[in-house]
Amino acid sequence: MNGPEIHVEFAPDLTLFVPTPLRRGAGAVTTDGVSSLGHVVESTGVPLTEVGTLWVNGREVPASYVPEAGDRVQVRPVERPQHVPGAPLRFLLDVHLGTLARRLRLLGVDTAYESTDIGDPALAARSAAEQRVMLSRDRGLLRRRELWAGAYVYSTSPEAQLRDILERFRPPLHPWTRCTACNGLLKAATKEEVADQLHGGTHRSYDVFAQCQTCGRAYWKGAHHEQLVAIVERALAEFAG
């Protein structure tokens, strides 16, 4: 860009996206004189999914505003909890977030997940078609215009990822109601209905089962149940209601 120079100040939560010179106070950014402020902000590395409001010279402006020489810009983060209008809150996760997808499903949150890399255009198209919030650590994906909505996943730790998404969006929690494998809804099942999935000690030791209405997978309180209970109890204690 080679045009008017503006001064941009990023909220502390957003500085991880921008080059070092822009991380302290208001840094100078040269624009081309025709691009929108939203485009200018994204060119610094910040996905607009992470921007709450844009302020220029003390007043809020839309992302379509074209900055002028000398403008002083403040880039503020999204407010939490973040309200996503227009559809029931549900998510779409990319191939790198499998553990987060399973934990959201464990809590009963409608969560689609692509277990293979289908590419950014296909993910963005699915987000739009199904009106799902795209969760990803891929900034390029989050900058795609066809996304219905999106959010950057800030941590690489599944525990921190889950807490961040629950704190940001506050989705209704309905634990033990979704299949962690396919996102289908669960129903109570008899031992006879799931007998073909039970082997040896499992058939002898357990009498209470659930089954996915979509893929047919059976569930029971097996060896890892206590770990799952701990995840559910922590989430309910902090985010239920």
MOJONOR-V117461 format. One record per backbone hydrogen bond with DSSP energy under -1.0 kcal/mol. NH is the residue of the N-H (numbers start at 0). CO is the residue of the C=O. Records with the same first field share a line. If there is no record, write none. Layout:
NH = CO  CO
//
This chain:
5 = 28
6 = 70
7 = 26
8 = 72
10 = 74
13 = 10
16 = 13
21 = 18
22 = 19
26 = 7
28 = 5
30 = 3
36 = 64
37 = 62
39 = 35
40 = 36
41 = 37
42 = 38
43 = 40
44 = 41
45 = 40
49 = 46
50 = 47
51 = 75
54 = 73
55 = 58
56 = 71
58 = 55
60 = 53
64 = 61
69 = 4
70 = 67
72 = 6
73 = 54
74 = 8
75 = 52
81 = 167
90 = 109
91 = 132
92 = 111
93 = 134
96 = 93
100 = 96
101 = 97
102 = 98
103 = 99
104 = 100
105 = 101
106 = 102
107 = 104
108 = 103
111 = 90
113 = 92
117 = 115
122 = 118
123 = 119
124 = 120
125 = 121
126 = 122
127 = 123
128 = 124
129 = 125
131 = 126
132 = 89
133 = 148
134 = 91
135 = 150
141 = 137
143 = 140
146 = 143
150 = 133
152 = 135
160 = 156
161 = 157
162 = 158
163 = 159
164 = 160
165 = 161
166 = 162
167 = 163
168 = 164
169 = 165
173 = 106
175 = 105
178 = 183
182 = 178
185 = 176
186 = 210
188 = 208
193 = 189
196 = 193
197 = 194
201 = 198
203 = 199
204 = 200
205 = 201
209 = 218
210 = 186
211 = 216
212 = 184
215 = 211
218 = 209
221 = 219
224 = 221
227 = 223
228 = 224
229 = 225
230 = 226
231 = 227
232 = 228
233 = 229
234 = 230
235 = 231
236 = 232
237 = 233
238 = 234
239 = 235
//
